[in-house]
């Protein structure tokens, strides 16, 4: 199961710390764009999450999943179903 801490670790590993917002606060419902990550960074984050958890995430799902909370829900629902 992916936790917020695990997601933040993956974000930092793939895209670095944000220049716009800190990742240590209440970020669950903040969009990746508002956190300072562009679409390329978000694609890299999701590719890593898919690899780490053995799931496939389509590009369409990536762009529909705009917040860390939605990301946790998506990844955890897929890993539970697997």
Secondary structure, DSSP 8 states (H G I E B T S, - for coil): ---HHHHHHHHHHHH-S-SSS-SSSS-TTSBHHHHT--HHHHHHHHHHHHHHHT----HHHHHH--BHHHHHHHHHHHHHH-
